[in-house]
């Protein structure tokens, strides 16, 4: 039984951690010297994870650990440790930028040496893609006993690697690596096809989260599904996962029910799946079938067609009560009976209007405002319905066009059910890996959650690796919520590469997105105002592309440019950028206006150590399938730039830039009462000759802004 509670460290734990560091009878490894400066210095340096362990019996803090995605070696740049490992060591392990974390510091009480195992397990459970934890032992030097490290307990859990210059006879006092392998430490799992005799164990597992299934389908529905012999039986695939307990007994911990029985046309008609290849395999120059499918879609109306004076005049003209519409445009009202209304009492104050007419005029005014308010509160005022046609193309194969050919071309499978034992839930990432291994010829996996049902615990846990699919306007009632993920999201490694000349066209393509090939269509069902959301969006993108061109030119030609541009790629992080697929880009620079921001927005007061470690994101584009990997992207960005606090500023007025990860950032709340007198001053560090880019600086005291923030650990 686990004797410890392991969790992330909080600011409130600083006293306990400081007391543990100064306690007798403790062991540690890592650099303990800075920890003796006091509790205020504990959380100054960035760490990916700060973990504390508490004894369940006494509730005492018995261990503290720091882990990071690069080693705590001052002379080693944060983005060079992989080259350092490959040059100095002959490693037999396949270590990359993203599958390893460094165990930089750990301290624990002597009598609780087993807490080390629990801390490492907790980190592996939190980081599904991390396979190795690495601790670096420095060469031994003579020093006081309270500075001497102890690797005895860690050595029992890890494999030790020595540098190439190591010699047991001539040079034994060298640096060393202690590498903990995930596959060795965590209990091994075995996946196999479900059998009829697994029926009782599977139903007992499902009954904890979904007891209604047993009532609905009976006591033997698993066995019945496994033993089906009809033509559709081969489309279902039932899998169980087993592990061994301390008594070497096999236990079932996971059940998966997958199927390829999917009506592709249903999802094409009712969901926005064009970005996912319409769930079929690419044609790639082969013969193909072609079908035309009418669909409906919803587009956001442009702000200019909703909130400008002309747009509101147009709204006023949509009712006869406001006056007569002009025949030419319909954008304004030629009212023959304007009236003067008191803004205080709401009464008609025109002296030339008789008392009887005032009653009818008041009723007419009330009806008009009621109509306008109802219109402003309706969804139809902000969204418009469009009827489109999709050219549905899929490989021909050996079948004629129809259901059989679509099934053969399908590139998706459905996760029908997933249930895990409660203690196994943190390892559900491995289950997703197993699912894609079961269907090596399919790239997408979808999940369905009924609109009127609450998702169970296992579904909620696994949804962090999926993204929602937008539904279309449809006549089908109670459409289920669809979530999708791609093979590359699970198996690919996301990494960032500095901008090169050949990446300029890649950034252009990613910045324009799907609008690059779209024709602008006019909205004939709305007002006659010649604005639509696509025109607005295209104008904003053209301006953003112009700014990006100037920034990229500055970065490529100026070694000391204030900007940094990275392409985001998926594939193998140990290989060059050309061998990885582009999925996004990010443009940022150092953020100099934290003082002004602090005066007018709610920000913590204890972040002074981050003064030169803050960045402003100018633009960020990312394929929607990889939004779930936001933490990995920010972490890798921090490793390459040494920025750990990211801001994104979105103004209500003026030009806006794109940030596809802003929903993964926190909105900073403005202060309700601003300081008086309001004063805004351009910081001294920005008083320099005007940059050719001429990016405007916001006035944090006057402008209407939405401020997004993502701060890496620590708290």
C-alpha positions in Angstrom: 0.0 0.0 0.0 1.2 3.5 -0.9 2.3 5.3 2.3 2.8 8.8 0.7 0.8 11.5 -1.0 2.9 13.1 -3.8 1.7 16.4 -5.3 3.0 19.6 -6.8 4.7 22.0 -4.4 2.9 25.2 -3.5 4.1 28.5 -2.1 2.6 27.5 1.3 5.1 24.6 1.4 8.1 26.8 1.5 8.4 26.7 5.3 8.2 22.9 5.3 10.7 22.6 2.5 13.1 25.0 4.3 12.8 23.1 7.5 13.4 19.7 5.7 16.6 21.1 4.1 18.0 22.1 7.5 16.9 19.0 9.3 19.4 16.3 10.5 19.0 12.8 9.1 18.3 13.6 5.5 19.7 12.5 2.2 19.9 14.5 -1.0 21.4 14.7 -4.5 21.8 17.8 -6.6 23.1 21.3 -5.7 21.9 22.1 -2.2 24.0 25.2 -1.7 21.4 27.7 -3.0 18.8 26.2 -0.8 20.5 27.4 2.4 19.8 31.1 1.4 16.3 30.9 2.9 12.8 30.0 1.8 12.4 33.1 -0.4 15.1 31.7 -2.8 13.5 28.3 -3.2 11.2 29.0 -6.0 13.4 31.5 -7.9 14.8 29.3 -10.7 12.5 27.6 -13.2 11.7 24.0 -12.7 9.3 21.9 -14.8 8.1 20.1 -11.7 8.5 20.8 -8.0 7.1 17.8 -6.1 6.6 17.3 -2.4 5.7 14.0 -0.6 3.8 13.8 2.6 3.5 10.9 4.9 -0.1 9.7 5.1 0.4 8.6 8.7 1.8 11.8 10.2 1.0 14.3 7.4 4.6 15.5 7.7 6.6 16.7 4.6 9.2 14.0 4.1 10.6 14.7 0.6 11.0 17.5 -2.0 12.2 17.2 -5.6 12.9 19.4 -8.6 12.8 18.2 -12.2 13.4 20.1 -15.4 13.7 19.6 -19.1 17.4 20.5 -19.1 20.2 19.8 -16.5 21.3 22.1 -13.8 24.7 22.8 -15.2 25.5 26.5 -15.4 28.1 26.3 -18.1 25.8 24.3 -20.4 23.3 26.2 -22.6 19.7 25.0 -22.1 19.3 23.9 -25.7 22.6 22.0 -26.0 22.3 19.1 -23.5 21.5 16.5 -26.1 24.7 17.2 -28.0 26.6 17.1 -24.7 25.2 13.7 -23.9 26.0 12.3 -27.4 29.6 13.6 -27.3 30.5 12.7 -23.8 28.7 9.4 -23.3 28.1 6.2 -25.2 24.4 5.8 -24.4 22.5 2.7 -25.4 19.1 4.4 -24.8 17.2 6.4 -27.4 17.0 9.8 -25.6 15.5 12.8 -27.3 14.6 16.4 -26.3 11.1 15.4 -25.3 11.3 12.0 -23.8 13.6 12.9 -20.9 13.6 15.0 -17.8 16.4 15.8 -15.5 16.3 15.0 -11.8 18.1 18.1 -10.7 17.5 18.0 -6.9 15.9 15.7 -4.4 16.0 15.7 -0.6 14.2 13.2 1.7 14.4 11.8 5.2 16.6 8.7 5.8 13.8 6.5 7.1 11.6 7.2 4.0 13.9 6.1 1.2 11.0 4.4 -0.6 9.5 7.8 -1.2 11.9 8.2 -4.1 10.1 5.5 -6.0 6.7 7.2 -5.5 8.0 10.6 -6.7 9.4 9.1 -9.8 6.2 7.2 -10.5 4.1 10.3 -10.1 6.3 12.2 -12.6 5.9 9.3 -15.1 2.2 9.3 -14.6 2.0 13.1 -15.2 4.3 13.0 -18.2 3.1 10.3 -20.5 5.7 10.9 -23.2 8.7 10.9 -20.8 10.6 7.6 -20.8 13.7 8.6 -18.8 14.6 10.6 -15.7 18.3 11.6 -15.6 20.3 12.7 -12.6 23.8 14.1 -13.1 26.5 13.3 -10.4 29.4 15.7 -10.4 33.0 14.5 -9.7 33.7 14.1 -6.0 35.6 17.0 -4.3 36.5 17.4 -0.6 33.8 19.5 1.1 31.9 19.7 4.4 29.6 16.7 5.1 26.4 18.8 4.8 27.2 19.4 1.1 28.0 15.8 0.1 25.4 14.1 -2.1 24.0 10.6 -1.7 23.0 8.5 -4.8 22.8 5.1 -3.0 19.0 4.9 -3.2 18.7 6.3 -6.7 21.3 3.8 -7.9 19.0 0.9 -7.0 16.4 2.3 -9.4 18.6 3.4 -12.3 21.3 2.4 -14.7 24.6 4.2 -14.3 26.5 5.6 -17.3 30.1 7.0 -17.2 31.7 9.4 -19.7 34.1 8.2 -22.4 37.2 9.4 -20.4 36.2 7.2 -17.4 38.8 4.6 -16.3 38.4 2.4 -13.2 42.2 2.5 -12.7 43.3 5.9 -14.0 40.3 8.2 -14.0 37.5 6.9 -11.8 36.5 10.3 -10.3 34.4 11.6 -13.2 30.9 12.8 -13.9 28.2 10.1 -14.1 24.6 9.8 -15.2 21.9 7.9 -13.3 19.0 7.1 -15.7 15.7 5.7 -14.6 13.9 3.9 -17.3 10.1 4.1 -17.3 9.7 0.6 -18.8 11.7 -0.9 -15.9 10.2 1.0 -13.0 6.5 0.9 -13.8 4.5 -2.3 -13.7 4.4 -4.0 -17.1 1.1 -4.2 -19.0 0.0 -6.8 -21.5 -2.7 -6.2 -24.1 -4.7 -9.0 -25.7 -8.0 -9.6 -27.5 -10.9 -10.1 -25.1 -12.2 -13.6 -24.8 -15.7 -14.9 -23.9 -14.5 -16.0 -20.4 -13.5 -12.3 -19.7 -17.1 -11.4 -19.6 -17.5 -11.2 -15.8 -14.3 -9.3 -15.2 -15.1 -6.8 -17.9 -18.7 -6.2 -16.7 -17.4 -5.8 -13.1 -14.9 -3.2 -14.4 -17.6 -1.3 -16.4 -20.2 -1.4 -13.6 -18.1 1.0 -11.5 -18.4 3.8 -14.1 -21.3 2.7 -16.3 -23.8 0.5 -14.3 -26.6 1.3 -16.8 -24.9 -0.8 -19.5 -25.6 -4.0 -17.5 -29.2 -3.1 -17.0 -29.6 -2.2 -20.7 -27.7 -5.1 -22.3 -27.8 -7.9 -19.8 -25.1 -9.9 -17.9 -23.5 -11.5 -21.0 -23.3 -8.8 -23.6 -19.5 -8.9 -23.8 -19.5 -12.6 -24.4 -22.2 -12.2 -27.0 -20.2 -9.5 -28.8 -17.0 -11.6 -28.8 -18.8 -14.7 -30.1 -20.7 -13.0 -32.9 -20.4 -14.7 -36.3 -22.3 -12.3 -38.6 -20.7 -10.3 -41.4 -20.3 -7.2 -39.2 -18.6 -9.0 -36.4 -15.1 -8.5 -37.8 -15.5 -4.7 -37.5 -15.5 -4.8 -33.7 -12.3 -5.2 -31.7 -12.4 -5.8 -28.0 -9.1 -5.5 -26.0 -8.2 -6.0 -22.4 -5.0 -5.0 -20.6 -3.6 -7.0 -17.7 -0.8 -6.5 -15.2 0.7 -8.5 -12.4 0.3 -7.6 -8.7 2.8 -8.2 -5.9 1.7 -11.8 -5.6 2.4 -12.4 -9.3 -1.3 -12.8 -10.0 -2.7 -11.4 -13.2 -5.3 -8.6 -12.9 -7.4 -6.9 -15.5 -7.0 -3.1 -15.4 -8.4 -1.9 -18.7 -11.0 -2.6 -21.3 -11.2 -1.1 -24.8 -14.0 -1.6 -27.3 -13.2 -0.3 -30.8 -15.0 -0.6 -34.1 -14.7 0.4 -37.8 -18.5 0.3 -38.3 -18.7 4.0 -39.2 -21.0 5.8 -41.6 -18.5 8.3 -43.1 -21.2 10.3 -44.9 -23.1 10.9 -41.7 -20.1 12.6 -40.2 -19.4 14.6 -43.4 -22.9 15.9 -43.5 -23.3 16.7 -39.8 -19.8 17.7 -38.6 -16.9 19.9 -39.9 -14.5 17.1 -40.8 -12.9 18.7 -43.9 -9.8 19.6 -41.9 -9.4 15.9 -41.2 -9.5 14.8 -44.8 -13.2 13.9 -44.5 -12.1 10.9 -42.5 -10.9 9.0 -45.7 -7.4 8.2 -47.0 -5.8 10.6 -49.4 -6.0 9.9 -53.1 -2.3 10.5 -53.8 -2.7 10.5 -57.6 -4.7 7.2 -57.7 -8.1 6.6 -59.2 -10.9 8.0 -57.1 -14.6 8.2 -56.6 -16.3 11.6 -56.6 -19.5 12.5 -54.8 -21.2 15.9 -54.3 -22.7 16.4 -50.8 -24.8 19.4 -49.8 -24.0 20.6 -46.3 -24.8 23.5 -44.0 -22.3 25.5 -42.1 -22.3 28.5 -39.6 -20.1 31.5 -40.1 -19.4 34.3 -37.6 -20.6 37.7 -38.8 -18.1 40.5 -39.0 -18.1 43.1 -36.2 -18.7 45.8 -38.9 -22.0 44.2 -39.9 -23.2 44.2 -36.3 -21.9 47.1 -34.2 -21.2 50.0 -36.5 -23.6 52.9 -36.8 -24.7 51.8 -40.3 -25.3 48.3 -39.1 -27.5 49.4 -36.2 -29.4 51.7 -38.5 -30.0 48.7 -40.7 -31.3 46.8 -37.7 -33.6 49.7 -36.9 -34.9 49.6 -40.5 -35.9 46.0 -40.3 -39.1 46.9 -38.6 -41.8 49.2 -40.0 -42.2 50.9 -36.6 -39.0 52.8 -37.1 -40.0 54.5 -40.3 -39.8 53.9 -44.0 -36.9 52.0 -45.6 -35.0 53.6 -48.4 -35.3 51.7 -51.6 -31.6 52.1 -52.6 -29.8 50.4 -49.7 -31.9 49.5 -46.8 -29.1 50.7 -44.6 -30.8 53.7 -43.1 -34.2 54.9 -42.1 -36.0 57.9 -43.5 -38.3 58.4 -40.5 -41.2 60.8 -41.0 -42.0 60.9 -37.3 -39.0 61.4 -35.2 -39.7 62.1 -31.5 -37.8 63.7 -28.6 -37.6 61.4 -25.5 -36.3 62.3 -22.0 -33.3 60.3 -21.2 -34.1 60.5 -17.4 -37.9 59.8 -17.2 -38.3 58.0 -20.5 -41.3 60.3 -21.5 -42.0 62.0 -24.7 -41.3 65.7 -24.3 -42.3 67.1 -27.7 -44.6 70.0 -27.1 -46.2 69.9 -30.5 -47.5 66.4 -30.0 -51.0 65.9 -28.5 -51.6 63.8 -25.4 -53.4 61.1 -27.2 -50.7 60.6 -29.8 -48.0 60.4 -27.1 -49.6 57.2 -25.8 -49.4 55.5 -29.2 -45.9 56.9 -29.8 -44.8 55.5 -26.5 -46.2 52.1 -27.3 -44.5 52.2 -30.7 -41.2 53.2 -29.1 -41.5 50.4 -26.6 -42.2 47.8 -29.3 -39.3 49.0 -31.4 -36.8 48.7 -28.5 -38.2 45.3 -27.5 -37.7 44.0 -31.0 -34.1 45.4 -31.2 -33.2 43.8 -27.8 -34.6 40.4 -28.8 -32.6 40.6 -32.1 -29.4 41.5 -30.2 -30.0 38.6 -27.8 -30.6 36.0 -30.6 -27.9 33.8 -31.9 -28.9 34.5 -35.5 -27.7 38.1 -35.2 -24.1 37.0 -34.7 -24.0 33.9 -36.8 -25.2 33.2 -40.3 -26.2 29.9 -41.9 -24.6 29.0 -45.3 -25.5 26.3 -47.7 -22.4 24.8 -49.2 -21.4 21.8 -51.4 -18.6 19.4 -50.5 -16.7 17.6 -53.2 -16.3 14.3 -51.4 -13.3 12.4 -53.0 -12.0 9.1 -51.8 -9.8 6.3 -53.3 -11.6 4.0 -55.7 -9.9 0.7 -54.8 -11.6 -2.4 -56.1 -15.2 -1.5 -55.4 -17.6 0.7 -57.3 -18.7 4.0 -55.7 -20.9 3.3 -52.7 -20.8 2.1 -49.1 -18.2 -0.7 -49.7 -15.8 1.7 -51.4 -16.2 4.3 -48.6 -15.5 1.7 -45.9 -12.4 0.5 -47.7 -11.2 4.1 -48.0 -12.0 4.9 -44.3 -9.1 6.4 -42.4 -10.8 6.4 -38.9 -11.9 4.0 -36.2 -14.3 4.6 -33.3 -13.4 4.2 -29.6 -16.8 2.9 -28.5 -15.9 2.3 -24.8 -13.0 2.7 -22.5 -13.0 1.7 -18.9 -9.9 1.6 -16.6 -9.4 0.7 -13.0 -9.1 3.8 -10.9 -5.4 3.4 -10.0 -4.7 2.7 -13.7 -6.3 5.9 -15.0 -3.1 8.0 -15.1 -1.7 5.5 -17.6 -4.4 5.8 -20.2 -2.0 7.4 -22.7 -0.6 3.9 -23.1 -4.1 2.7 -24.0 -4.3 5.2 -26.9 -0.9 4.0 -28.2 -2.2 0.4 -28.1 -5.4 1.5 -30.0 -3.4 3.0 -32.9 -1.2 -0.1 -32.9 -4.4 -2.2 -33.4 -5.2 -0.2 -36.5 -1.9 0.5 -38.2 -3.6 1.5 -41.5 -5.8 4.3 -39.9 -4.7 7.7 -38.8 -7.7 9.1 -36.9 -9.6 7.9 -33.8 -12.9 9.4 -32.8 -15.0 9.3 -29.6 -18.7 10.0 -29.1 -20.3 11.4 -26.0 -24.0 11.6 -25.9 -25.4 15.1 -25.5 -27.7 14.1 -22.6 -25.2 11.9 -20.7 -22.3 12.7 -18.5 -18.9 11.4 -19.5 -17.4 8.8 -17.1 -14.1 9.1 -15.4 -12.0 7.2 -18.0 -13.6 9.2 -20.8 -12.7 12.5 -19.1 -9.1 11.4 -18.6 -8.6 10.3 -22.2 -10.2 13.4 -23.6 -7.1 15.5 -22.9 -5.5 13.8 -26.0 -8.6 14.6 -28.2 -10.0 17.8 -29.7 -13.7 18.5 -30.3 -15.2 18.5 -33.8 -17.6 21.3 -34.6 -21.1 20.1 -35.6 -23.0 21.6 -38.6 -26.6 22.8 -38.5 -28.5 19.6 -38.9 -32.0 18.2 -38.9 -30.8 15.3 -36.8 -31.9 15.6 -33.1 -29.5 15.2 -30.2 -26.3 14.9 -32.1 -23.5 13.4 -30.0 -20.4 15.4 -29.3 -17.5 14.1 -31.4 -13.9 14.2 -30.4 -11.0 13.3 -32.6 -7.2 12.7 -32.4 -4.5 11.8 -35.0 -1.7 9.3 -34.9 0.9 12.0 -35.1 -0.6 13.7 -32.0 0.2 10.5 -30.1 3.4 9.2 -31.7 5.0 12.4 -33.0 7.5 14.6 -31.1 6.8 18.3 -31.2 9.8 20.5 -31.4 10.8 24.1 -32.3 13.4 25.2 -34.8 14.8 28.6 -35.4 13.6 30.4 -38.6 15.6 29.7 -41.8 15.2 31.3 -45.2 13.4 28.3 -46.6 10.8 28.6 -43.8 9.4 31.9 -45.0 7.0 30.3 -47.5 6.0 27.8 -44.8 5.1 30.6 -42.4 3.1 32.3 -45.2 1.1 29.2 -45.8 0.4 28.6 -42.2 -0.5 32.3 -41.6 -3.1 32.4 -44.4 -4.5 29.0 -43.6 -7.7 27.9 -45.5 -8.4 31.5 -46.5 -5.5 31.5 -49.0 -7.6 29.5 -51.6 -11.1 30.7 -50.6 -13.2 33.0 -52.7 -15.0 35.8 -50.8 -18.7 35.3 -51.0 -21.2 38.1 -50.1 -23.8 37.5 -47.5 -27.1 38.1 -49.4 -29.3 37.0 -46.5 -28.1 39.7 -44.1 -28.2 43.4 -44.5 -27.0 45.1 -47.7 -23.9 46.3 -45.9 -21.0 45.1 -48.0 -19.0 43.6 -45.2 -18.7 40.0 -44.2 -16.6 38.0 -41.7 -14.3 36.6 -44.4 -13.5 40.1 -45.7 -12.7 41.3 -42.2 -10.6 38.2 -41.6 -8.8 38.4 -44.9 -7.9 42.1 -44.2 -6.5 41.2 -40.8 -4.5 38.3 -42.2 -3.1 40.5 -45.0 -1.9 43.0 -42.4 -0.5 40.3 -40.2 1.3 38.7 -43.1 2.9 42.0 -44.0 4.1 42.4 -40.4 5.4 38.8 -40.4 7.3 39.5 -43.6 9.0 42.5 -42.0 9.8 40.6 -38.8 11.2 37.6 -40.6 13.4 39.8 -42.8 14.7 41.5 -39.6 15.4 38.2 -37.9 17.2 36.8 -40.9 19.3 39.9 -41.6 19.9 41.3 -38.1 21.8 39.1 -35.7 20.6 41.2 -32.8 17.0 41.5 -33.7 14.6 41.9 -30.8 12.3 39.3 -32.3 12.6 35.5 -32.3 10.8 33.3 -34.8 10.4 29.5 -34.5 8.7 27.0 -36.7 6.8 24.3 -34.8 7.3 20.8 -36.3 6.2 17.3 -35.6 8.2 14.1 -36.1 11.5 13.1 -34.6 13.0 15.9 -32.4 16.6 14.6 -32.8 16.5 15.1 -36.6 16.7 18.3 -38.7 13.8 20.6 -39.5 13.5 19.3 -43.1 12.8 15.8 -41.8 9.8 17.0 -39.7 6.4 18.2 -40.7 5.5 21.9 -40.1 2.4 22.3 -38.0 2.8 26.0 -36.8 5.0 28.9 -36.0 5.5 31.4 -33.1 6.8 35.0 -33.2 7.8 36.7 -29.9 10.0 39.3 -28.3 11.0 40.3 -24.8 8.2 42.0 -22.8 9.2 45.4 -21.4 5.9 46.8 -20.2 5.3 44.7 -17.1 5.4 47.7 -14.8 2.6 49.5 -16.7 0.6 46.2 -16.9 1.0 45.7 -13.2 -0.5 49.1 -12.4 -3.8 48.4 -14.2 -4.2 44.6 -14.1 -4.2 42.0 -11.3 -0.8 40.4 -11.3 1.1 38.7 -8.5 3.6 40.8 -6.5 6.3 38.2 -6.0 7.5 37.8 -9.6 10.3 40.4 -9.6 12.8 37.6 -10.3 11.2 37.2 -13.8 11.9 40.8 -14.8 14.0 39.9 -17.8 12.4 36.5 -18.4 9.1 37.7 -19.8 8.0 37.5 -23.5 5.3 39.0 -25.6 3.8 36.6 -28.2 3.2 38.6 -31.4 1.7 35.8 -33.5 1.3 32.0 -33.0 -0.2 29.5 -35.5 -0.8 25.9 -34.7 -2.7 23.0 -36.3 -5.8 22.4 -34.2 -4.9 18.7 -33.6 -1.8 19.8 -31.6 -3.4 22.4 -29.4 -3.5 19.7 -26.7 0.3 19.8 -26.7 0.4 23.4 -25.5 2.4 22.6 -22.4 5.1 20.9 -24.4 5.3 23.8 -26.8 5.6 26.5 -24.1 8.2 24.3 -22.2 10.3 23.8 -25.3 10.0 27.5 -26.1 11.3 28.4 -22.6 14.2 26.1 -23.1 15.2 27.8 -26.3 14.6 31.4 -25.3 14.9 31.5 -21.5 11.5 33.2 -21.3 9.2 31.6 -18.7 6.4 34.1 -18.5 4.4 34.7 -21.8 1.9 37.4 -22.5 -0.4 37.9 -25.5 -2.2 41.3 -26.0 -5.4 41.4 -28.0 -6.8 44.9 -28.5 -10.5 45.7 -29.2 -9.5 48.4 -31.6 -6.8 48.4 -34.3 -5.1 45.4 -35.8 -5.2 42.0 -34.1 -2.8 39.1 -34.4 -3.5 35.4 -34.3 -2.7 33.2 -31.3 -4.1 29.6 -31.6 -3.0 28.8 -28.1 -4.7 31.8 -26.3 -7.5 29.5 -25.0 -4.7 27.5 -23.2 -3.6 30.7 -21.5 -5.1 32.6 -18.6 -6.9 35.8 -19.0 -5.5 38.6 -16.8 -8.3 40.5 -15.0 -8.1 44.3 -15.1 -8.4 46.3 -11.9 -11.8 47.8 -11.3 -10.4 51.2 -10.0 -7.4 52.5 -11.9 -4.8 54.6 -10.3 -5.4 58.4 -10.4 -4.1 60.3 -12.1 -3.9 58.0 -15.1 -0.4 58.4 -16.6 1.2 56.4 -19.3 4.9 56.7 -20.2 6.9 54.8 -22.8 9.6 52.8 -21.0 13.2 54.0 -21.4 14.4 50.8 -23.0 12.0 51.4 -25.9 13.2 55.0 -26.5 15.2 54.3 -29.6 14.9 55.1 -33.3 11.6 53.9 -34.6 11.7 50.4 -35.8 10.7 49.9 -39.4 8.0 47.5 -38.2 6.3 50.2 -36.2 4.3 47.9 -34.0 2.1 50.1 -31.9 2.5 50.0 -28.1 -0.8 49.7 -26.2 -1.8 52.2 -23.6 -2.6 49.9 -20.6 -4.4 52.7 -18.8 -6.8 53.7 -21.6 -7.0 51.0 -24.2 -9.5 48.2 -24.1 -7.4 45.1 -24.1 -7.6 41.4 -23.4 -4.4 40.2 -21.8 -3.5 36.5 -21.9 -0.8 35.0 -19.8 1.0 31.6 -19.6 3.5 31.3 -16.8 5.5 28.1 -16.5 6.1 26.5 -13.1 6.9 27.4 -10.4 3.8 29.1 -8.9 
